[in-house]
C-alpha cells in the first residue's frame, strides 16, 4: 500500500465531523458553569469564558489522540467515541450539580460519597432529581443516535466540503483562544490579580499556566503583594451566617497568644522546653490537638478563623478578615500582631490581619533567631506601654524552629556547625540526627523567649487574669513516619500541634473544665469559638466557625479536618483518611493508622463523616 492509499485509509470524515459536533455540545456544558461566579467585570468574564473553551478543547485533544488509533475502523470509532462522549457529558452534569451545591468540583471526597450507598442514603435526593438525571442521560444518548443517523445520510463529498470549511473557521481561533487564555492567566497570577484568577475555579478540569518560577529564576522577579487599599468583595461568602451578638456585660479579658512556627507537640518536654513545662502547671494541656493544616498559611488561617482551611482561597480572594477581630475592635481592644516573618507572604495581610494592619509589627531583620529576639523585645516594650484600663489582644509569632535557627550559646543538643543541604537529607543519612538536634536547639531557644514574655506579664501583673495560649501553626517531621519537614503528610509529627491554655483566674469558676484532656480530640478550629464564648459572644459557633467551644458541656469532637494545597485529611483517634484534590490521584485515597501513619489495607471510609465535612466546607459560601 502506497502512502496516498494509506492516508486515505486512515481518513475518516464522519469521525472528524462527529468529533466537532460533540466538542460544541461539551463546550456548552462547560459554559453553564460560568453562572456560578457573580463578581465578573468585562475582562474577567471574557478570560473565564475563554478558559471554559480552552479546557473543553484541551480535553477533546486528549480524546482525539487516544481515539486516533481507531480511525481506520470507520464506524466502530463512531460508536466507541459516542460512548466516551456520553460518559464525559454525564460526568460534567454530575459535576455541575455538585458544584452548584458544594461550590467545588468532583474530587476524592465527592467520589467517596457517590460510591457509598450509606452516604447516598443520607443525601436523599428524591424522585424529581433522579427523574431529571435520567432524562438528561437519555437525552445525551438520543443526541448521539440522532447525529450518527444524520451523518450516515449525507454524501461523502458534502461531508468532506463541510468538514474543510469547519476546519478553516475553528482551528486557528481555538488555538488563539488557548494561547491567549493561558498567557493571560499566567500574567494575572504573576501580578497577584486574584479578582481575575478566582473566577477560574468554576471551570471543570482547568489546568492553569503560571510564570512565577520562570520569572523568579531567569528575571529575578518576585511579585509585590500590596495589602492596603484593596476593594473587598464578599460576593462569594456568607460569613458570618448571622450577625454577631455580644452579651450586655462582656468579659473584656486580656488575650495573649504566643506561637512558634513548626513546633510539634512531641518536643514539648522538660528537656527541650522547661519554661513551657512550667507554664503547663497553671494551664490546660490539650495533647490530642491538631492544626488545620500542615503548612503555615493553613495552620494560622484555621487558628484565627476557626474554619476549615479549604476556605483560605475564597477568603483570600474576598480579602475578608475573621470575626474574631471584628469582635475585638468592637470591644475596643488594644491589638498587636508581632510576627518574625513578613505577613505579606503568606498573604495574612489580605486574610487574617486585613482589618488590623496598623497593629502589625513584622519588619524585623536578620536570621530567624535574630528576628525572634527583636519580636520578643518589641513585645516586652509593648507590655510596658499598654493602657491597663483597656483590654489587650497580642499575638506573637516566632520563627526559629522553622529555620532550625539559634544562637551558638543555645546549642544544648550538640548539633554540628556544618552547612547542611536540607533538600538532600534522607532518612538514613548521617545529617538527619544533626538536623533534629538543630531543630531542638531552636525550640529550646524559643522556649527561653517564651519564658521572658511570661515573666514580663507576671512582672506587670497581667498574668493571673489573662487568657494565655501557647501553640504552633503546624509540626515538623524527621522521617519518623516516612516523611521530612512539613506539608508532606498528615502524621502526628506534622499536624499534632501543642495547645496549652491558661485561663483567667476570674473566669475559672464560670468555665466547664474536664479533669483530664489527654485523649480529648481538639482542633485549631475550636480556639476562636472558645475565645469568643469566653468573652461573651452569644451566637452558636455554627454562625461563624467549623469549630466548637472546647469548654462547652456538649463538646465532643469525633474527628478533625486538616488540609494542604493538594490534599484533605480527616483524622480520628484511630485513623487518618487522606483525599487528594489532584485529578490524577482522585481514586487513590489513603487510610492510615492515626498513631503510626502506616497504611491500612482493609479499612473503610466512614462516608457519612465525609459528607459532614463536605457540608462544613460549603457552609460559608453562597
C-alpha positions as semicolon CSV with decimal commas, in nm:
position;residue;x (nm);y (nm);z (nm)
1;X;0,000;0,000;0,000
2;X;0,149;0,334;-0,102
3;X;0,140;0,648;0,115
4;X;-0,159;0,811;-0,060
5;X;-0,370;0,500;-0,020
6;X;-0,263;0,469;0,347
7;X;-0,359;0,830;0,409
8;X;-0,700;0,772;0,250
9;X;-0,739;0,454;0,454
10;X;-0,689;0,643;0,781
11;X;-0,906;0,935;0,682
12;X;-1,246;0,935;0,849
13;X;-1,457;1,240;0,771
14;X;-1,754;1,104;0,965
15;X;-1,546;1,087;1,282
16;X;-1,398;1,433;1,226
17;X;-1,746;1,589;1,199
18;X;-1,886;1,379;1,482
19;X;-1,593;1,488;1,697
20;X;-1,653;1,860;1,630
21;X;-2,028;1,836;1,695
22;X;-1,964;1,677;2,035
23;X;-1,695;1,935;2,108
24;X;-1,960;2,202;2,059
25;X;-2,207;2,023;2,292
26;X;-1,948;1,973;2,567
27;X;-1,840;2,338;2,537
28;X;-2,199;2,442;2,607
29;X;-2,199;2,231;2,925
30;X;-1,867;2,387;3,031
31;X;-2,006;2,736;2,975
32;X;-2,303;2,660;3,202
33;X;-2,061;2,665;3,497
34;X;-1,994;3,037;3,441
35;X;-2,321;3,130;3,611
36;X;-2,176;3,033;3,948
37;X;-1,950;3,337;3,959
38;X;-2,121;3,664;4,042
39;X;-1,825;3,900;4,060
40;X;-1,735;3,938;3,692
41;X;-1,623;4,252;3,523
42;X;-1,591;4,255;3,143
43;X;-1,227;4,144;3,131
44;X;-1,261;3,866;3,388
45;X;-1,574;3,733;3,218
46;X;-1,406;3,723;2,877
47;X;-1,099;3,547;3,019
48;X;-1,308;3,297;3,215
49;X;-1,522;3,227;2,908
50;X;-1,206;3,168;2,709
51;X;-1,089;2,939;2,989
52;X;-1,400;2,722;2,954
53;X;-1,349;2,693;2,579
54;X;-0,979;2,624;2,629
55;X;-1,046;2,348;2,883
56;X;-1,301;2,181;2,657
57;X;-1,070;2,190;2,356
58;X;-0,775;2,052;2,551
59;X;-0,996;1,770;2,683
60;X;-1,105;1,684;2,330
61;X;-0,749;1,700;2,200
62;X;-0,667;1,428;2,452
63;X;-0,967;1,229;2,331
64;X;-0,860;1,271;1,967
65;X;-0,507;1,148;2,039
66;X;-0,641;0,842;2,221
67;X;-0,905;0,763;1,958
68;X;-0,691;0,826;1,651
69;X;-0,558;0,470;1,654
70;X;-0,913;0,357;1,573
71;X;-0,960;0,597;1,282
72;X;-0,928;0,315;1,025
73;X;-1,231;0,134;1,170
74;X;-1,470;0,387;1,015
75;X;-1,794;0,310;1,203
76;X;-1,659;0,140;1,515
77;X;-1,473;0,454;1,617
78;X;-1,802;0,645;1,593
79;X;-1,987;0,406;1,822
80;X;-1,697;0,380;2,066
81;X;-1,639;0,756;2,083
82;X;-2,013;0,820;2,128
83;X;-1,995;0,614;2,448
84;X;-1,697;0,819;2,567
85;X;-1,875;1,147;2,487
86;X;-2,191;1,036;2,667
87;X;-1,994;0,936;2,979
88;X;-1,800;1,264;2,968
89;X;-2,111;1,479;2,942
90;X;-2,289;1,285;3,215
91;X;-1,985;1,332;3,443
92;X;-1,991;1,705;3,367
93;X;-2,360;1,727;3,454
94;X;-2,297;1,545;3,782
95;X;-2,010;1,785;3,849
96;X;-2,240;2,077;3,760
97;X;-2,488;1,983;4,033
98;X;-2,208;1,903;4,280
99;X;-2,057;2,247;4,220
100;X;-2,397;2,410;4,247
101;X;-2,442;2,261;4,595
102;X;-2,090;2,246;4,739
103;X;-1,901;2,511;4,537
104;X;-1,624;2,268;4,444
105;X;-1,579;2,014;4,167
106;X;-1,576;1,637;4,189
107;X;-1,280;1,529;4,397
108;X;-1,179;1,226;4,600
109;X;-1,420;1,312;4,883
110;X;-1,709;1,356;4,641
111;X;-1,629;1,026;4,471
112;X;-1,641;0,854;4,808
113;X;-1,993;0,989;4,861
114;X;-2,108;0,898;4,510
115;X;-1,981;0,543;4,551
116;X;-2,112;0,485;4,900
117;X;-2,471;0,360;4,946
118;X;-2,462;0,464;5,313
119;X;-2,376;0,822;5,226
120;X;-2,627;0,837;4,943
121;X;-2,895;0,730;5,190
122;X;-2,807;1,038;5,394
123;X;-2,832;1,270;5,093
124;X;-3,183;1,153;4,994
125;X;-3,204;1,313;4,652
126;X;-3,572;1,246;4,599
127;X;-3,764;1,128;4,292
128;X;-3,767;1,455;4,095
129;X;-3,387;1,499;4,078
130;X;-3,343;1,132;3,990
131;X;-3,600;1,161;3,710
132;X;-3,428;1,476;3,582
133;X;-3,093;1,299;3,581
134;X;-3,241;1,001;3,396
135;X;-3,395;1,237;3,142
136;X;-3,058;1,407;3,082
137;X;-2,886;1,071;3,032
138;X;-3,150;0,963;2,781
139;X;-3,122;1,300;2,606
140;X;-2,746;1,254;2,560
141;X;-2,798;0,906;2,418
142;X;-3,071;1,030;2,184
143;X;-2,848;1,317;2,071
144;X;-2,565;1,080;1,977
145;X;-2,801;0,848;1,787
146;X;-2,957;1,140;1,602
147;X;-2,617;1,285;1,497
148;X;-2,490;0,949;1,379
149;X;-2,803;0,889;1,167
150;X;-2,770;1,233;1,010
151;X;-2,403;1,173;0,929
152;X;-2,487;0,848;0,752
153;X;-2,750;1,017;0,531
154;X;-2,519;1,279;0,374
155;X;-2,292;1,206;0,082
156;X;-1,918;1,173;0,138
157;X;-1,846;1,474;-0,088
158;X;-2,077;1,707;0,110
159;X;-1,930;1,594;0,439
160;X;-1,572;1,649;0,319
161;X;-1,650;2,001;0,194
162;X;-1,830;2,091;0,517
163;X;-1,551;1,945;0,727
164;X;-1,286;2,151;0,545
165;X;-1,491;2,467;0,591
166;X;-1,526;2,397;0,963
167;X;-1,151;2,341;0,994
168;X;-1,081;2,678;0,837
169;X;-1,331;2,851;1,067
170;X;-1,244;2,697;1,406
171;X;-0,885;2,564;1,420
172;X;-0,692;2,893;1,424
173;X;-0,941;3,076;1,655
174;X;-0,938;2,786;1,902
175;X;-0,558;2,781;1,901
176;X;-0,550;3,156;1,966
177;X;-0,806;3,123;2,246
178;X;-0,597;2,858;2,421
179;X;-0,276;3,055;2,380
180;X;-0,415;3,393;2,485
181;X;-0,611;3,249;2,778
182;X;-0,311;3,060;2,918
183;X;-0,081;3,361;2,884
184;X;-0,342;3,592;3,038
185;X;-0,391;3,361;3,335
186;X;-0,016;3,331;3,382
187;X;0,030;3,709;3,382
188;X;-0,268;3,762;3,616
189;X;-0,124;3,501;3,853
190;X;0,221;3,661;3,840
191;X;0,072;4,002;3,924
192;X;-0,147;3,852;4,201
193;X;-0,469;3,958;4,028
194;X;-0,684;3,731;4,243
195;X;-1,002;3,910;4,141
196;X;-0,942;3,764;3,791
197;X;-0,798;3,420;3,860
198;X;-1,053;3,346;4,134
199;X;-1,323;3,319;3,868
200;X;-1,146;3,026;3,703
201;X;-1,239;2,799;3,993
202;X;-1,577;2,733;3,829
203;X;-1,416;2,566;3,526
204;X;-1,404;2,185;3,543
205;X;-1,062;2,025;3,482
206;X;-0,897;2,365;3,442
207;X;-0,519;2,342;3,415
208;X;-0,355;2,679;3,497
209;X;-0,032;2,806;3,347
210;X;0,184;3,017;3,579
211;X;0,511;3,201;3,523
212;X;0,622;3,261;3,882
213;X;0,910;3,011;3,880
214;X;1,038;3,126;3,541
215;X;1,011;3,492;3,643
216;X;1,197;3,430;3,968
217;X;1,466;3,206;3,817
218;X;1,550;3,392;3,498
219;X;1,436;3,750;3,564
220;X;1,471;3,770;3,945
221;X;1,113;3,894;3,958
222;X;0,909;3,847;4,271
223;X;0,561;3,996;4,280
224;X;0,498;4,270;4,531
225;X;0,196;4,195;4,743
226;X;0,002;4,509;4,829
227;X;-0,243;4,465;5,112
228;X;-0,375;4,814;5,162
229;X;-0,647;4,983;4,960
230;X;-0,784;4,655;4,833
231;X;-1,150;4,665;4,740
232;X;-1,325;4,394;4,934
233;X;-1,573;4,170;4,766
234;X;-1,767;3,928;4,983
235;X;-1,993;3,824;4,698
236;X;-1,889;3,459;4,724
237;X;-1,915;3,441;5,104
238;X;-2,192;3,430;5,363
239;X;-1,975;3,490;5,667
240;X;-2,084;3,516;5,935
241;X;-2,416;3,346;5,867
242;X;-2,590;3,560;6,129
243;X;-2,487;3,889;6,286
244;X;-2,261;3,850;6,588
245;X;-2,423;3,932;6,921
246;X;-2,233;4,007;7,241
247;X;-2,385;3,994;7,588
248;X;-2,450;4,322;7,764
249;X;-2,155;4,299;8,003
250;X;-1,883;4,113;7,811
251;X;-1,573;3,971;7,975
252;X;-1,305;4,200;7,838
253;X;-1,022;3,969;7,932
254;X;-0,666;4,021;7,812
255;X;-0,564;3,765;7,550
256;X;-0,205;3,666;7,473
257;X;-0,133;3,401;7,208
258;X;0,231;3,302;7,160
259;X;0,310;3,068;6,872
260;X;0,632;2,924;6,731
261;X;0,646;2,814;6,370
262;X;0,680;2,439;6,307
263;X;0,676;2,313;6,667
264;X;0,540;1,962;6,704
265;X;0,376;1,859;7,026
266;X;0,619;1,576;7,099
267;X;0,914;1,813;7,161
268;X;0,731;1,998;7,436
269;X;0,904;1,837;7,733
270;X;1,124;1,922;8,031
271;X;1,446;1,870;7,836
272;X;1,362;2,095;7,538
273;X;1,106;2,341;7,676
274;X;1,144;2,383;8,054
275;X;0,964;2,721;8,058
276;X;0,664;2,585;7,872
277;X;0,658;2,285;8,105
278;X;0,644;2,522;8,400
279;X;0,364;2,714;8,228
280;X;0,168;2,388;8,197
281;X;0,128;2,377;8,575
282;X;-0,117;2,669;8,555
283;X;-0,277;2,557;8,232
284;X;-0,500;2,312;8,049
285;X;-0,291;2,093;7,820
286;X;-0,455;1,958;7,503
287;X;-0,220;1,683;7,390
288;X;-0,459;1,544;7,129
289;X;-0,478;1,874;6,943
290;X;-0,443;1,922;6,566
291;X;-0,369;2,216;6,341
292;X;-0,598;2,291;6,048
293;X;-0,311;2,230;5,809
294;X;0,047;2,109;5,776
295;X;0,169;2,441;5,634
296;X;0,179;2,791;5,782
297;X;-0,099;2,959;5,583
298;X;-0,350;2,685;5,661
299;X;-0,249;2,646;6,024
300;X;-0,270;3,019;6,102
301;X;-0,589;3,055;5,899
302;X;-0,766;2,784;6,098
303;X;-0,639;2,936;6,424
304;X;-0,775;3,287;6,354
305;X;-1,095;3,200;6,168
306;X;-1,198;2,871;6,326
307;X;-1,270;2,749;5,973
308;X;-1,156;2,453;5,768
309;X;-0,852;2,558;5,571
310;X;-1,023;2,493;5,236
311;X;-1,179;2,838;5,294
312;X;-0,838;3,003;5,259
313;X;-0,881;3,066;4,888
314;X;-1,228;3,232;4,882
315;X;-1,137;3,440;5,190
316;X;-0,813;3,549;5,025
317;X;-0,998;3,645;4,708
318;X;-1,251;3,843;4,911
319;X;-0,989;4,000;5,144
320;X;-1,224;3,902;5,427
321;X;-1,092;3,917;5,780
322;X;-1,204;3,695;6,069
323;X;-1,499;3,759;6,300
324;X;-1,250;3,746;6,590
325;X;-1,105;4,088;6,510
326;X;-1,447;4,237;6,440
327;X;-1,547;4,150;6,795
328;X;-1,219;4,266;6,948
329;X;-1,234;4,601;6,768
330;X;-1,596;4,649;6,869
331;X;-1,490;4,598;7,233
332;X;-1,203;4,846;7,185
333;X;-0,920;4,602;7,240
334;X;-0,559;4,715;7,206
335;X;-0,437;4,482;6,930
336;X;-0,082;4,377;6,846
337;X;0,030;4,132;6,578
338;X;0,403;4,075;6,627
339;X;0,547;3,846;6,361
340;X;0,906;3,742;6,298
341;X;0,806;3,662;5,940
342;X;0,673;3,902;5,680
343;X;0,293;3,899;5,680
344;X;0,266;3,975;5,309
345;X;0,363;3,613;5,236
346;X;0,175;3,402;5,314
347;X;-0,090;3,662;5,242
348;X;-0,201;3,725;5,602
349;X;-0,235;4,099;5,539
350;X;-0,509;4,009;5,295
351;X;-0,677;3,749;5,517
352;X;-0,624;3,710;5,892
353;X;-0,487;4,061;5,957
354;X;-0,657;4,259;5,681
355;X;-0,867;4,456;5,933
356;X;-0,584;4,524;6,181
357;X;-0,293;4,617;5,955
358;X;-0,198;4,921;6,160
359;X;-0,136;4,683;6,451
360;X;0,121;4,467;6,270
361;X;0,492;4,462;6,353
362;X;0,670;4,237;6,103
363;X;0,980;4,427;5,991
364;X;1,246;4,251;6,199
365;X;1,571;4,172;6,018
366;X;1,844;3,910;6,028
367;X;1,839;3,535;6,080
368;X;1,524;3,373;6,221
369;X;1,662;3,368;6,578
370;X;1,766;3,733;6,549
371;X;1,421;3,829;6,427
372;X;1,267;3,633;6,714
373;X;1,484;3,827;6,960
374;X;1,361;4,153;6,806
375;X;0,997;4,039;6,817
376;X;1,031;3,945;7,181
377;X;1,195;4,277;7,268
378;X;0,911;4,459;7,093
379;X;0,654;4,258;7,289
380;X;0,826;4,333;7,620
381;X;0,824;4,704;7,540
382;X;0,459;4,694;7,439
383;X;0,362;4,532;7,767
384;X;0,504;4,840;7,943
385;X;0,302;5,071;7,717
386;X;-0,042;4,910;7,737
387;X;-0,327;5,108;7,887
388;X;-0,435;4,883;8,174
389;X;-0,787;5,028;8,154
390;X;-0,843;4,878;7,809
391;X;-0,835;4,509;7,713
392;X;-0,535;4,367;7,525
393;X;-0,502;4,118;7,241
394;X;-0,147;4,028;7,147
395;X;-0,036;3,758;6,903
396;X;0,337;3,680;6,883
397;X;0,464;3,454;6,604
398;X;0,823;3,329;6,633
399;X;1,015;3,161;6,352
400;X;1,337;2,995;6,477
401;X;1,220;2,629;6,463
402;X;1,111;2,670;6,102
403;X;1,467;2,757;6,002
404;X;1,648;2,544;6,265
405;X;1,796;2,874;6,383
406;X;1,951;2,951;6,723
407;X;2,238;3,145;6,883
408;X;2,560;2,950;6,940
409;X;2,514;2,952;7,316
410;X;2,187;2,760;7,276
411;X;2,346;2,452;7,117
412;X;2,223;2,234;7,402
413;X;2,180;1,925;7,182
414;X;2,530;1,934;7,025
415;X;2,436;1,995;6,663
416;X;2,742;2,021;6,438
417;X;2,821;2,350;6,264
418;X;2,843;2,206;5,914
419;X;2,621;2,355;5,646
420;X;2,351;2,103;5,564
421;X;2,161;2,083;5,237
422;X;1,810;2,014;5,367
423;X;1,690;1,921;5,018
424;X;1,919;1,618;5,013
425;X;1,867;1,498;5,369
426;X;1,750;1,136;5,367
427;X;1,605;0,903;5,628
428;X;1,927;0,711;5,686
429;X;2,173;0,992;5,615
430;X;2,425;1,099;5,878
431;X;2,281;1,452;5,867
432;X;1,935;1,368;5,997
433;X;2,039;1,345;6,361
434;X;2,218;1,676;6,338
435;X;1,918;1,838;6,171
436;X;1,693;1,714;6,451
437;X;1,941;1,847;6,708
438;X;1,938;2,186;6,538
439;X;1,559;2,177;6,545
440;X;1,550;2,103;6,918
441;X;1,803;2,380;6,981
442;X;1,579;2,628;6,802
443;X;1,273;2,517;7,001
444;X;1,484;2,541;7,318
445;X;1,576;2,898;7,223
446;X;1,212;2,990;7,157
447;X;1,124;2,841;7,495
448;X;1,364;3,087;7,656
449;X;1,193;3,377;7,477
450;X;0,855;3,241;7,585
451;X;0,979;3,239;7,943
452;X;1,089;3,603;7,907
453;X;0,743;3,702;7,785
454;X;0,562;3,513;8,062
455;X;0,789;3,670;8,326
456;X;0,713;4,015;8,185
457;X;0,339;3,954;8,208
458;X;0,385;3,845;8,569
459;X;0,602;4,147;8,643
460;X;0,333;4,381;8,508
461;X;0,058;4,190;8,692
462;X;-0,108;4,083;8,366
463;X;-0,054;3,710;8,407
464;X;-0,322;3,596;8,651
465;X;-0,631;3,740;8,486
466;X;-0,527;3,693;8,123
467;X;-0,608;3,417;7,876
468;X;-0,267;3,295;7,761
469;X;-0,220;3,036;7,487
470;X;0,093;2,865;7,358
471;X;0,065;2,684;7,024
472;X;0,211;2,641;6,675
473;X;0,093;2,662;6,315
474;X;0,200;2,303;6,234
475;X;0,466;2,049;6,326
476;X;0,786;1,918;6,172
477;X;0,879;1,561;6,081
478;X;1,219;1,394;6,062
479;X;1,129;1,069;5,886
480;X;0,970;0,911;6,194
481;X;0,666;0,836;5,978
482;X;0,843;0,824;5,641
483;X;0,843;1,195;5,554
484;X;1,055;1,505;5,616
485;X;0,964;1,861;5,712
486;X;0,600;1,962;5,677
487;X;0,338;1,996;5,404
488;X;0,417;1,637;5,305
489;X;0,195;1,420;5,527
490;X;-0,069;1,435;5,798
491;X;0,131;1,236;6,051
492;X;0,126;1,336;6,417
493;X;0,469;1,494;6,373
494;X;0,327;1,738;6,117
495;X;-0,024;1,821;6,244
496;X;-0,032;1,736;6,617
497;X;0,043;2,086;6,747
498;X;0,089;2,196;7,108
499;X;-0,213;2,370;7,260
500;X;-0,167;2,494;7,615
501;X;-0,432;2,727;7,755
502;X;-0,409;2,923;8,081
503;X;-0,749;3,056;8,182
504;X;-0,804;3,392;8,352
505;X;-0,843;3,336;8,726
506;X;-1,156;3,550;8,743
507;X;-1,335;3,324;8,493
508;X;-1,217;2,983;8,611
509;X;-1,527;2,920;8,821
510;X;-1,751;3,003;8,524
511;X;-1,587;2,767;8,276
512;X;-1,661;2,396;8,240
513;X;-1,326;2,217;8,252
514;X;-1,272;1,842;8,240
515;X;-1,039;1,670;8,484
516;X;-0,834;1,522;8,200
517;X;-0,794;1,634;7,838
518;X;-0,534;1,371;7,749
519;X;-0,749;1,193;7,488
520;X;-0,994;1,472;7,404
521;X;-0,967;1,546;7,033
522;X;-0,942;1,921;6,962
523;X;-0,864;2,141;6,663
524;X;-0,731;2,488;6,582
525;X;-1,086;2,544;6,458
526;X;-1,205;2,529;6,820
527;X;-0,993;2,816;6,951
528;X;-1,191;3,112;6,811
529;X;-1,529;2,972;6,931
530;X;-1,370;2,910;7,271
531;X;-1,231;3,264;7,296
532;X;-1,548;3,435;7,172
533;X;-1,770;3,232;7,406
534;X;-1,539;3,329;7,693
535;X;-1,566;3,698;7,602
536;X;-1,943;3,685;7,579
537;X;-2,047;3,621;7,217
538;X;-2,390;3,458;7,240
539;X;-2,411;3,314;6,888
540;X;-2,381;2,944;6,826
541;X;-2,037;2,875;6,678
542;X;-2,200;2,742;6,358
543;X;-2,273;3,106;6,267
544;X;-1,903;3,180;6,213
545;X;-1,694;2,865;6,256
546;X;-1,645;2,496;6,184
547;X;-1,520;2,457;6,540
548;X;-1,678;2,436;6,885
549;X;-1,621;2,584;7,229
550;X;-1,381;2,342;7,398
551;X;-1,525;2,430;7,740
552;X;-1,886;2,368;7,645
553;X;-2,052;2,080;7,828
554;X;-2,163;1,945;7,490
555;X;-1,813;1,944;7,340
556;X;-1,747;1,602;7,190
557;X;-1,535;1,617;6,878
558;X;-1,527;1,289;6,679
559;X;-1,273;1,396;6,416
560;X;-1,068;1,689;6,293
561;X;-1,025;1,823;5,940
562;X;-0,684;1,932;5,818
563;X;-0,553;2,013;5,471
564;X;-0,279;2,147;5,246
565;X;-0,255;2,256;4,883
566;X;-0,332;1,919;4,726
567;X;-0,488;1,703;4,996
568;X;-0,761;1,696;5,258
569;X;-0,748;1,475;5,564
570;X;-0,999;1,365;5,825
571;X;-0,831;1,243;6,143
572;X;-0,999;1,044;6,418
573;X;-0,842;0,896;6,730
574;X;-0,771;0,577;6,538
575;X;-0,748;0,656;6,166
576;X;-0,642;0,923;5,919
577;X;-0,835;0,944;5,591
578;X;-0,646;1,127;5,315
579;X;-0,819;1,252;4,999
580;X;-0,629;1,403;4,708
581;X;-0,754;1,711;4,524
582;X;-0,546;1,622;4,219
583;X;-0,741;1,473;3,925
584;X;-0,475;1,209;3,859
585;X;-0,496;1,086;4,221
586;X;-0,871;1,107;4,263
587;X;-0,906;0,731;4,306
588;X;-0,601;0,692;4,532
589;X;-0,745;0,766;4,874
590;X;-0,540;0,652;5,169
591;X;-0,644;0,525;5,509
592;X;-0,368;0,525;5,768
593;X;-0,333;0,443;6,132
594;X;-0,352;0,776;6,318
595;X;-0,074;0,682;6,561
596;X;0,179;0,505;6,336
597;X;0,072;0,654;5,998
598;X;0,101;0,309;5,842
599;X;-0,136;0,233;5,555
600;X;-0,437;0,019;5,645
601;X;-0,546;-0,219;5,371
602;X;-0,887;-0,340;5,479
603;X;-1,019;-0,025;5,648
604;X;-1,317;0,160;5,505
605;X;-1,400;0,529;5,493
606;X;-1,692;0,644;5,706
607;X;-1,880;0,815;5,426
608;X;-2,128;0,997;5,650
609;X;-1,834;1,167;5,818
610;X;-1,704;1,270;5,476
611;X;-2,046;1,412;5,387
612;X;-2,042;1,611;5,711
613;X;-1,706;1,763;5,615
614;X;-1,833;1,849;5,268
615;X;-2,127;2,034;5,424
616;X;-1,885;2,218;5,653
617;X;-1,678;2,322;5,353
618;X;-1,976;2,486;5,183
619;X;-2,146;2,636;5,491
620;X;-1,997;2,985;5,445
621;X;-2,012;3,000;5,065
622;X;-2,301;3,150;4,871
